[in-house]
């Protein structure tokens, strides 16, 4: 039984009252939601079925937050009975409660003028007794945010008392009463407020109300939330916030992700994936908005695989710190333990959700890309590498088989370089614990071969998280592997940069790729290719084949790129001077005049100007 609802319905059903009702509760506890979704509809139904059946039932909601005068409050009440869109259609006929006296006609005239501020006419202000413009008898008004009003509390409650005793208004107040610290409030309250009811959030009831309200419209999400109701309650209670606003906002974020992804992708995802998305988004929202974790905690985490690797790293670091007496739970591990580990969810991280919750970025490309990727792989079995990183998933009789397969992949360079460090640490730990019987030196040599294979044949794309995924172990072999991983990464990075420069500047040699080169040249952060393409090769294979329009565009890009000659390295200066020399030699002795020569001369002048500046 809802005691608050029954008490309020009894109050509004009385022919007359001489006091107001106060419903108190903490900020964010859901008082406003409770009013909008439970009390207001119940009051309307009650009054329509009761003695007031033939009357104009009016149940209004007004927030006192931001109001700074009684007159402003009166205007707000009056405005509740005016629909500006229908003003020209005769709002007096449509609103039974607006009195048809002279003042009301003046007000109507004013509204129809369509003034921006409907309380000002010309240079003067229209003075009206708003209480006499509207018949307030038997209407119900909910005044919210009593503790946030800047109007003197004595005046507010005095005005509310006038509404109750003289205008026949039934008043329900919503407030976080503990925030009203004025002594005079306590004195006045006894005279004006008849009953004080404590609203305490019942999250199970609220979630049920949310699912049948219009807050969530996506029917697929409504079904998924219904299936996860118990887990949602647990996440909410575990957060310790008791703040309904965070819950509602988080559910809104999830609906945004569902809507952007589209029905085809969402319906294609397994329930276990959607459950994971819901729980992760809720958990992250509460952790961030209650300041339990930083919004930047997952900035460098690009995928669920990265998250899993970081968790493994944090667990390993936790083990080392416990051993040396400096134990302190890593933030990412603390988040996982406090919010995720208790739930049997298939996936513990969604980048699209993290971007929305932590950075307020509704990235449609990321949402569709990530969820579509999951859709393609969701039915595939976890790899042995994944099983090794989540040891608890490995049956006792499969440990040797899985480790052996992982070592084969390691040796052949088939595992991301970013996973080598923790992989070695886990395997060495299993050896030391005598769970597996492998020779440490042979294991170490397999890792050396694998890293060498990656250096020769691997891709840099899986290696950008290298420095975040190095074991903190003090074991000599692991430290040596870490050093080799970093060295290999830097070599691959250098080779990658070289190839990127090589490909970019050679795109100027072909007409089909030259447009992209010219569009990107002034924005490209790579240095001029002094050690990749000689000025002579660039001029003869590229520049001299440019159309006149392309020559002009290259010249303009050159100016934009180097507004100040001192921004260039010495190698770049020498390269530009070499390009200028090539151009001068090309033009030397040319008796025939061509328009293209004029644009090449412009490029020479640009280089001269850059050199002077």
C-alpha positions as CSV (number, residue, x, y, z in Angstrom):
1,X,0.0,0.0,0.0
2,X,1.3,3.5,-0.9
3,X,0.7,5.5,2.2
4,X,1.7,8.8,0.7
5,X,-0.6,8.4,-2.3
6,X,-3.5,7.4,-0.1
7,X,-2.9,10.3,2.3
8,X,-2.7,12.8,-0.6
9,X,-5.8,11.4,-2.3
10,X,-7.8,11.7,1.0
11,X,-6.5,15.3,1.3
12,X,-7.5,16.5,-2.2
13,X,-11.0,14.8,-1.9
14,X,-12.0,16.9,1.0
15,X,-14.5,19.7,0.3
16,X,-12.2,22.2,1.9
17,X,-8.8,22.2,3.7
18,X,-7.0,24.7,5.9
19,X,-3.4,23.6,5.4
20,X,-0.9,22.1,2.9
21,X,0.9,18.8,2.7
22,X,4.7,18.5,2.6
23,X,6.4,15.6,1.0
24,X,10.1,15.7,1.9
25,X,13.0,13.7,0.6
26,X,16.6,14.1,-0.4
27,X,17.7,15.6,-3.7
28,X,17.6,13.2,-6.5
29,X,15.5,10.7,-4.5
30,X,12.7,10.9,-7.1
31,X,10.1,13.2,-5.5
32,X,9.4,15.0,-8.8
33,X,9.2,11.7,-10.7
34,X,6.8,10.3,-8.1
35,X,4.6,13.4,-8.5
36,X,4.6,13.3,-12.3
37,X,4.1,9.6,-12.7
38,X,2.1,8.5,-9.6
39,X,0.5,11.3,-7.7
40,X,-0.6,13.7,-10.4
41,X,-2.4,11.0,-12.5
42,X,-3.9,9.5,-9.4
43,X,-5.3,12.9,-8.3
44,X,-6.8,13.6,-11.7
45,X,-8.5,10.2,-11.7
46,X,-9.8,10.6,-8.2
47,X,-11.2,14.1,-8.9
48,X,-12.9,13.0,-12.1
49,X,-14.6,10.1,-10.4
50,X,-15.7,12.1,-7.4
51,X,-17.7,15.1,-6.5
52,X,-15.9,17.3,-8.9
53,X,-16.9,15.3,-12.0
54,X,-18.6,18.2,-13.7
55,X,-16.0,20.8,-12.9
56,X,-12.8,21.8,-14.6
57,X,-10.3,19.5,-12.9
58,X,-6.9,21.2,-12.7
59,X,-3.8,19.6,-11.3
60,X,-0.7,21.9,-11.8
61,X,3.0,21.6,-11.1
62,X,5.2,24.7,-10.4
63,X,8.9,24.7,-9.5
64,X,9.9,27.5,-7.1
65,X,13.5,27.2,-8.3
66,X,14.4,30.5,-10.0
67,X,11.4,32.5,-8.8
68,X,12.4,35.6,-6.9
69,X,9.2,37.3,-6.0
70,X,5.6,36.6,-5.0
71,X,4.4,38.5,-8.1
72,X,6.6,36.2,-10.2
73,X,4.9,33.2,-8.5
74,X,1.5,34.7,-9.2
75,X,2.4,35.1,-12.9
76,X,3.6,31.5,-13.0
77,X,0.3,30.3,-11.6
78,X,-1.7,32.4,-14.1
79,X,0.4,31.2,-17.0
80,X,-0.5,27.6,-16.3
81,X,-4.0,28.4,-17.6
82,X,-3.0,30.0,-20.9
83,X,-2.0,28.2,-24.1
84,X,-0.3,30.8,-26.3
85,X,-0.6,28.6,-29.3
86,X,-4.4,28.7,-29.0
87,X,-4.7,32.3,-27.8
88,X,-6.0,33.7,-31.1
89,X,-8.7,31.0,-31.2
90,X,-10.3,32.4,-28.1
91,X,-8.6,31.2,-24.9
92,X,-11.3,32.6,-22.7
93,X,-13.8,30.0,-24.1
94,X,-11.3,27.2,-23.7
95,X,-10.4,28.0,-20.1
96,X,-13.3,27.7,-17.8
97,X,-11.3,29.0,-14.8
98,X,-10.3,32.3,-16.3
99,X,-12.8,34.9,-15.1
100,X,-14.6,36.9,-17.7
101,X,-14.2,40.2,-16.0
102,X,-12.6,43.4,-17.1
103,X,-9.1,42.3,-15.8
104,X,-9.4,39.1,-17.7
105,X,-10.2,40.8,-20.9
106,X,-7.2,43.1,-20.5
107,X,-5.1,40.1,-19.9
108,X,-6.5,38.4,-23.0
109,X,-5.9,41.5,-25.1
110,X,-2.3,41.5,-23.9
111,X,-1.7,37.8,-24.6
112,X,-3.1,38.2,-28.2
113,X,-0.6,41.0,-28.8
114,X,2.0,38.3,-28.8
115,X,4.5,40.2,-26.6
116,X,7.8,38.5,-25.9
117,X,7.3,39.2,-22.2
118,X,3.6,39.1,-21.7
119,X,3.6,41.2,-18.6
120,X,4.9,44.4,-20.4
121,X,2.9,46.7,-22.7
122,X,4.8,49.5,-24.4
123,X,6.8,51.4,-21.9
124,X,4.7,50.5,-18.9
125,X,3.8,47.4,-17.0
126,X,0.3,46.0,-16.8
127,X,-0.6,45.7,-13.2
128,X,-3.1,42.9,-12.5
129,X,-4.3,41.0,-9.5
130,X,-3.6,37.5,-10.8
131,X,-5.6,35.8,-8.1
132,X,-8.7,37.6,-9.3
133,X,-8.1,36.5,-12.9
134,X,-8.4,32.8,-12.2
135,X,-10.9,30.8,-10.3
136,X,-8.6,28.7,-8.1
137,X,-11.2,26.9,-6.1
138,X,-10.5,23.2,-5.8
139,X,-7.5,23.1,-8.0
140,X,-4.4,21.2,-6.8
141,X,-1.0,22.7,-7.1
142,X,2.3,21.0,-6.4
143,X,5.0,23.5,-5.5
144,X,8.4,21.8,-5.9
145,X,11.9,22.9,-4.8
146,X,10.8,24.9,-1.7
147,X,14.3,24.8,-0.4
148,X,15.7,26.3,-3.6
149,X,13.6,29.4,-3.9
150,X,15.2,32.8,-3.4
151,X,11.9,34.3,-2.2
152,X,11.8,34.9,1.5
153,X,10.5,31.7,3.0
154,X,8.0,33.5,5.2
155,X,6.5,35.3,2.2
156,X,6.3,32.0,0.2
157,X,4.5,30.1,2.9
158,X,2.3,33.1,3.7
159,X,1.2,33.3,0.1
160,X,0.6,29.5,0.0
161,X,-1.5,29.9,3.2
162,X,-3.6,32.5,1.4
163,X,-4.1,30.2,-1.6
164,X,-5.3,27.4,0.8
165,X,-7.5,29.4,3.2
166,X,-8.9,32.0,0.8
167,X,-8.8,30.6,-2.7
168,X,-9.6,27.0,-1.9
169,X,-6.4,25.6,-3.4
170,X,-5.2,22.2,-2.4
171,X,-1.4,22.5,-2.0
172,X,1.3,19.8,-2.0
173,X,4.9,20.9,-1.3
174,X,8.0,18.9,-2.4
175,X,11.2,19.8,-0.6
176,X,14.5,18.6,0.7
177,X,13.5,20.0,4.1
178,X,16.9,19.4,5.8
179,X,18.3,22.1,3.5
180,X,15.9,24.8,4.9
181,X,17.9,25.9,7.9
182,X,16.0,29.1,8.9
183,X,14.5,29.0,12.4
184,X,11.5,31.0,11.3
185,X,10.6,28.2,8.8
186,X,10.1,25.8,11.7
187,X,7.8,28.3,13.4
188,X,5.7,29.0,10.3
189,X,5.6,25.4,9.2
190,X,3.4,24.4,12.1
191,X,0.7,26.9,11.1
192,X,0.6,26.2,7.4
193,X,1.7,22.6,6.8
194,X,-0.7,20.0,8.2
195,X,1.1,16.8,7.4
196,X,4.7,16.0,6.6
197,X,5.3,12.8,4.7
198,X,8.7,11.3,4.1
199,X,9.4,10.0,0.6
200,X,11.9,7.3,0.5
201,X,12.9,5.9,-2.9
202,X,11.7,2.4,-3.6
203,X,13.9,1.7,-6.6
204,X,12.0,-1.4,-7.6
205,X,8.7,0.5,-7.8
206,X,10.4,3.4,-9.6
207,X,11.9,1.2,-12.3
208,X,8.5,-0.4,-12.9
209,X,7.0,3.1,-13.2
210,X,9.8,4.2,-15.6
211,X,9.1,1.2,-17.8
212,X,5.4,2.1,-18.2
213,X,6.0,5.8,-18.4
214,X,7.0,7.8,-21.5
215,X,10.5,8.3,-20.3
216,X,11.7,5.3,-22.4
217,X,10.1,4.9,-25.8
218,X,12.3,2.2,-27.4
219,X,10.3,-1.0,-27.0
220,X,13.3,-3.3,-27.4
221,X,15.1,-1.4,-24.6
222,X,12.0,-1.6,-22.4
223,X,12.0,-5.4,-22.8
224,X,15.7,-5.6,-22.1
225,X,15.4,-3.4,-19.0
226,X,12.5,-5.6,-17.7
227,X,14.8,-8.6,-18.1
228,X,17.6,-6.9,-16.1
229,X,15.4,-5.2,-13.5
230,X,17.0,-7.1,-10.6
231,X,20.6,-6.2,-11.7
232,X,19.6,-2.6,-12.3
233,X,18.3,-2.4,-8.7
234,X,21.6,-4.0,-7.5
235,X,23.7,-1.5,-9.4
236,X,21.6,1.4,-8.0
237,X,21.9,0.2,-4.5
238,X,25.6,-0.6,-4.8
239,X,26.4,2.9,-5.9
240,X,25.1,4.2,-2.5
241,X,23.9,7.4,-4.2
242,X,20.1,7.0,-3.8
243,X,19.9,9.5,-6.7
244,X,17.1,8.8,-9.2
245,X,18.3,11.5,-11.6
246,X,21.5,9.5,-12.3
247,X,19.5,6.4,-13.0
248,X,17.1,8.2,-15.4
249,X,19.9,10.0,-17.2
250,X,21.8,6.7,-17.6
251,X,18.7,4.9,-19.0
252,X,18.3,7.8,-21.4
253,X,21.9,7.4,-22.5
254,X,21.3,3.7,-23.1
255,X,18.2,4.5,-25.2
256,X,20.3,7.0,-27.3
257,X,22.8,4.2,-28.0
258,X,19.9,1.8,-29.0
259,X,18.3,4.5,-31.2
260,X,21.6,5.4,-33.0
261,X,22.6,1.8,-33.5
262,X,19.2,1.0,-35.1
263,X,16.7,-1.8,-34.8
264,X,18.6,-4.2,-37.1
265,X,21.8,-4.2,-35.1
266,X,20.1,-4.1,-31.7
267,X,17.8,-7.0,-32.5
268,X,20.8,-9.0,-33.9
269,X,22.7,-8.7,-30.7
270,X,22.5,-11.6,-28.2
271,X,20.7,-10.8,-25.0
272,X,23.9,-11.4,-23.1
273,X,25.6,-8.6,-25.0
274,X,22.7,-6.1,-24.5
275,X,22.6,-7.0,-20.8
276,X,26.3,-6.3,-20.6
277,X,25.8,-2.9,-22.3
278,X,23.0,-2.0,-19.9
279,X,24.9,-2.9,-16.8
280,X,28.2,-1.4,-17.9
281,X,26.5,2.0,-18.8
282,X,24.6,2.1,-15.5
283,X,27.7,1.1,-13.5
284,X,29.9,3.7,-15.3
285,X,27.3,6.4,-14.9
286,X,27.0,5.9,-11.1
287,X,30.8,5.6,-10.6
288,X,31.5,8.8,-12.6
289,X,28.6,10.9,-11.3
290,X,29.2,10.0,-7.6
291,X,32.9,10.8,-8.1
292,X,34.1,7.3,-7.4
293,X,36.2,7.3,-10.6
294,X,37.6,9.9,-12.8
295,X,36.0,10.7,-16.2
296,X,39.5,10.2,-17.7
297,X,40.1,6.7,-16.3
298,X,39.2,5.0,-19.6
299,X,40.5,7.6,-22.0
300,X,43.2,5.3,-23.3
301,X,41.0,2.2,-23.3
302,X,39.9,1.7,-26.9
303,X,38.1,-1.7,-26.7
304,X,36.9,-4.5,-24.5
305,X,40.1,-6.3,-25.2
306,X,42.1,-3.3,-23.9
307,X,40.0,-3.3,-20.8
308,X,40.6,-7.0,-20.2
309,X,44.3,-6.5,-20.7
310,X,44.4,-3.6,-18.2
311,X,42.4,-5.6,-15.7
312,X,45.0,-8.4,-16.0
313,X,47.8,-5.8,-15.6
314,X,46.1,-4.3,-12.5
315,X,45.7,-7.8,-11.0
316,X,49.3,-8.5,-11.5
317,X,50.3,-5.2,-10.1
318,X,48.1,-5.8,-7.1
319,X,49.9,-9.1,-6.5
320,X,53.3,-7.4,-6.6
321,X,52.3,-4.6,-4.3
322,X,50.9,-7.1,-1.8
323,X,54.2,-8.9,-1.8
324,X,56.3,-5.7,-1.3
325,X,53.9,-4.1,1.2
326,X,52.8,-1.2,-1.0
327,X,49.3,-2.5,-1.8
328,X,46.7,-0.1,-3.0
329,X,43.9,-1.1,-5.3
330,X,44.2,0.2,-8.9
331,X,41.3,2.4,-10.0
332,X,40.3,0.3,-12.9
333,X,40.4,-2.9,-10.8
334,X,38.4,-1.1,-8.1
335,X,35.8,-0.1,-10.6
336,X,35.6,-3.7,-11.9
337,X,35.4,-5.2,-8.4
338,X,32.8,-2.7,-7.1
339,X,30.5,-2.5,-10.1
340,X,31.0,-5.4,-12.6
341,X,32.4,-8.6,-11.1
342,X,29.3,-9.5,-9.2
343,X,27.3,-9.8,-12.4
344,X,27.7,-12.6,-14.9
345,X,28.1,-10.3,-17.9
346,X,29.8,-11.4,-21.1
347,X,31.5,-8.1,-22.0
348,X,32.8,-5.6,-19.5
349,X,33.5,-2.5,-21.6
350,X,31.9,-0.6,-24.4
351,X,33.8,2.4,-25.8
352,X,30.7,4.0,-27.3
353,X,29.1,4.0,-23.9
354,X,32.3,5.4,-22.2
355,X,32.4,8.3,-24.7
356,X,28.8,9.2,-24.0
357,X,29.0,8.9,-20.2
358,X,32.4,10.4,-19.6
359,X,32.7,12.8,-22.5
360,X,29.1,13.5,-23.5
361,X,29.9,12.4,-27.0
362,X,27.1,10.5,-28.8
363,X,29.4,9.2,-31.6
364,X,27.1,7.5,-34.1
365,X,30.1,6.1,-36.1
366,X,31.6,4.6,-33.0
367,X,28.3,3.2,-31.8
368,X,27.4,1.5,-35.1
369,X,31.0,0.4,-35.7
370,X,31.5,-1.1,-32.2
371,X,28.1,-2.8,-32.0
372,X,28.3,-4.1,-35.5
373,X,31.7,-5.6,-34.8
374,X,30.3,-7.3,-31.7
375,X,27.4,-8.6,-33.8
376,X,29.9,-10.3,-36.2
377,X,31.9,-12.0,-33.5
378,X,29.4,-12.6,-30.7
379,X,28.9,-16.3,-31.4
380,X,32.6,-17.1,-31.8
381,X,34.4,-18.9,-29.0
382,X,37.0,-17.1,-26.9
383,X,40.5,-17.6,-28.0
384,X,43.0,-19.4,-25.9
385,X,44.8,-16.1,-25.3
386,X,41.5,-14.7,-23.9
387,X,41.1,-17.8,-21.7
388,X,44.7,-17.4,-20.4
389,X,43.9,-13.8,-19.5
390,X,40.8,-14.9,-17.7
391,X,42.3,-17.9,-15.9
392,X,39.1,-18.7,-14.0
393,X,37.5,-19.8,-17.3
394,X,40.0,-22.6,-17.9
395,X,39.1,-26.2,-16.6
396,X,41.8,-27.9,-14.7
397,X,42.2,-30.6,-17.4
398,X,42.7,-28.0,-20.2
399,X,45.4,-25.8,-18.7
400,X,48.4,-27.5,-20.3
401,X,46.7,-27.7,-23.6
402,X,45.8,-24.0,-23.7
403,X,49.2,-22.8,-22.5
404,X,50.9,-25.0,-25.1
405,X,48.7,-23.5,-27.9
406,X,49.3,-20.0,-26.6
407,X,53.1,-20.5,-26.6
408,X,52.9,-21.7,-30.3
409,X,51.0,-18.5,-31.2
410,X,53.5,-16.5,-29.2
411,X,56.5,-18.1,-31.0
412,X,54.9,-17.5,-34.4
413,X,54.2,-13.8,-33.7
414,X,50.4,-14.4,-33.9
415,X,49.7,-12.5,-30.7
416,X,49.5,-8.7,-30.4
417,X,52.8,-7.3,-29.1
418,X,50.8,-5.5,-26.4
419,X,49.9,-8.9,-24.8
420,X,53.4,-10.4,-24.6
421,X,54.4,-9.0,-21.2
422,X,51.4,-10.1,-19.2
423,X,51.3,-13.4,-21.1
424,X,54.8,-14.2,-20.0
425,X,54.1,-13.2,-16.4
426,X,51.0,-15.4,-16.3
427,X,52.8,-18.4,-17.7
428,X,55.8,-18.0,-15.4
429,X,53.4,-17.7,-12.4
430,X,51.7,-21.0,-13.5
431,X,55.2,-22.6,-13.7
432,X,56.2,-21.3,-10.2
433,X,52.9,-22.5,-8.7
434,X,53.6,-25.9,-10.3
435,X,50.3,-25.9,-12.1
436,X,52.1,-26.6,-15.4
437,X,55.4,-28.3,-16.1
438,X,57.2,-26.1,-18.6
439,X,60.9,-25.1,-18.8
440,X,61.2,-21.3,-18.1
441,X,64.1,-20.8,-20.5
442,X,62.4,-22.5,-23.3
443,X,59.3,-20.4,-22.7
444,X,61.5,-17.3,-22.6
445,X,63.1,-18.2,-26.0
446,X,59.6,-18.7,-27.6
447,X,58.8,-15.1,-26.5
448,X,62.1,-13.8,-28.0
449,X,61.3,-15.6,-31.3
450,X,57.8,-14.2,-31.4
451,X,58.8,-10.6,-30.8
452,X,61.4,-10.9,-33.6
453,X,58.7,-12.3,-35.9
454,X,56.4,-9.3,-35.1
455,X,59.3,-6.9,-35.7
456,X,59.8,-8.4,-39.2
457,X,56.2,-9.1,-40.2
458,X,53.8,-7.5,-37.7
459,X,51.5,-4.6,-37.7
460,X,51.7,-1.5,-35.6
461,X,47.9,-1.2,-35.3
462,X,47.7,-3.6,-32.4
463,X,50.6,-2.1,-30.6
464,X,49.7,1.5,-29.6
465,X,48.8,0.4,-26.1
466,X,52.3,-1.0,-25.5
467,X,53.3,1.2,-22.6
468,X,50.0,0.7,-20.7
469,X,50.4,-3.1,-20.9
470,X,53.8,-3.8,-19.5
471,X,54.1,-6.0,-16.4
472,X,55.4,-4.3,-13.3
473,X,57.1,-7.5,-12.2
474,X,60.7,-7.3,-11.0
475,X,61.6,-10.7,-12.5
476,X,64.6,-10.4,-14.7
477,X,63.2,-12.3,-17.7
478,X,60.0,-10.2,-17.7
479,X,62.1,-6.9,-17.4
480,X,64.2,-8.1,-20.4
481,X,61.1,-8.9,-22.4
482,X,59.6,-5.5,-21.5
483,X,62.8,-3.7,-22.8
484,X,62.7,-5.7,-26.0
485,X,59.0,-5.0,-26.5
486,X,59.6,-1.3,-26.2
487,X,62.6,-1.4,-28.5
488,X,60.6,-3.4,-31.1
489,X,57.7,-1.0,-30.8
490,X,59.9,2.1,-31.4
491,X,61.5,0.4,-34.4
492,X,58.2,-0.5,-35.9
493,X,56.9,3.0,-35.2
494,X,59.9,4.5,-37.0
495,X,59.4,2.1,-39.9
496,X,55.7,2.9,-40.0
497,X,56.4,6.6,-40.0
498,X,58.9,6.2,-42.9
499,X,56.4,4.1,-44.9
500,X,53.6,6.7,-44.2
501,X,55.9,9.5,-45.5
502,X,57.0,7.4,-48.4
503,X,53.4,6.6,-49.5
504,X,52.1,10.2,-48.9
505,X,54.7,12.0,-50.9
506,X,54.7,9.5,-53.8
507,X,50.9,10.1,-54.0
508,X,51.9,13.4,-55.7
509,X,53.4,11.4,-58.6
510,X,50.0,10.1,-59.9
511,X,47.1,12.2,-61.1
512,X,44.5,9.9,-59.4
513,X,46.1,10.4,-56.0
514,X,47.4,13.9,-56.4
515,X,44.2,15.5,-55.3
516,X,44.4,13.9,-51.8
517,X,48.1,14.9,-51.6
518,X,47.3,18.6,-52.3
519,X,44.3,18.6,-49.9
520,X,46.4,17.2,-47.0
521,X,49.9,18.7,-47.7
522,X,49.4,21.8,-45.6
523,X,47.8,19.8,-42.7
524,X,50.3,16.9,-42.8
525,X,52.4,16.8,-39.7
526,X,55.1,14.7,-41.2
527,X,58.4,16.4,-42.0
528,X,59.4,17.1,-45.6
529,X,60.8,13.9,-46.9
530,X,64.5,14.8,-46.9
531,X,65.6,11.2,-46.3
532,X,62.8,9.6,-48.4
533,X,62.4,11.5,-51.6
534,X,65.1,13.8,-53.0
535,X,64.1,17.2,-54.2
536,X,65.1,16.2,-57.7
537,X,62.8,13.1,-57.7
538,X,59.9,15.1,-56.2
539,X,60.3,17.8,-58.9
540,X,60.8,15.6,-61.9
541,X,58.3,12.9,-61.0
542,X,55.8,15.1,-59.3
543,X,55.8,18.9,-59.5
544,X,56.7,19.2,-63.2
545,X,53.7,17.0,-64.1
546,X,51.2,19.1,-62.0
547,X,48.5,21.0,-63.9
548,X,48.5,24.7,-63.6
549,X,45.7,24.6,-61.0
550,X,47.6,22.0,-59.0
551,X,50.8,24.1,-59.2
552,X,48.9,27.1,-57.8
553,X,47.3,24.9,-55.1
554,X,50.7,23.5,-54.1
555,X,52.2,27.0,-53.8
556,X,49.3,28.2,-51.6
557,X,49.6,25.0,-49.4
558,X,53.4,25.7,-49.0
559,X,52.6,29.2,-47.7
560,X,50.0,27.9,-45.3
561,X,52.2,25.1,-44.0
562,X,55.2,27.4,-43.3
563,X,54.1,30.8,-42.2
564,X,57.4,31.1,-40.4
565,X,60.6,29.7,-41.8
566,X,62.0,29.0,-38.3
567,X,59.3,26.3,-37.8
568,X,61.2,24.1,-40.2
569,X,64.1,21.7,-39.3
570,X,67.4,22.2,-41.0
571,X,66.7,19.1,-43.1
572,X,63.5,20.7,-44.3
573,X,65.2,23.9,-45.2
574,X,67.8,22.1,-47.2
575,X,65.1,20.1,-49.0
576,X,63.2,23.2,-50.0
577,X,66.3,24.9,-51.2
578,X,67.0,21.7,-53.2
579,X,63.5,21.9,-54.7
580,X,64.1,25.6,-55.6
581,X,67.4,24.6,-57.3
582,X,65.7,22.0,-59.4
583,X,63.0,24.5,-60.4
584,X,65.7,27.1,-61.4
585,X,67.6,24.6,-63.5
586,X,64.4,23.5,-65.2
587,X,63.5,27.1,-66.2
588,X,67.0,27.9,-67.2
589,X,67.4,28.5,-70.9
590,X,63.7,28.1,-71.6
591,X,63.0,30.3,-74.5
592,X,59.3,29.3,-74.9
593,X,57.0,30.9,-72.4
594,X,54.3,28.7,-70.8
595,X,51.7,29.5,-68.1
596,X,53.0,26.6,-66.1
597,X,56.5,28.2,-65.9
598,X,54.9,31.2,-64.3
599,X,53.4,29.1,-61.5
600,X,56.8,27.3,-61.0
601,X,58.4,30.7,-60.7
602,X,55.7,31.6,-58.1
603,X,56.8,28.5,-56.1
604,X,60.5,29.7,-56.3
605,X,59.4,33.1,-55.0
606,X,57.5,31.5,-52.1
607,X,60.5,29.5,-51.0
608,X,62.6,32.7,-51.2
609,X,60.1,34.5,-49.0
610,X,60.0,31.7,-46.5
611,X,63.7,31.8,-46.3
612,X,63.8,35.5,-45.7
613,X,61.2,35.3,-43.0
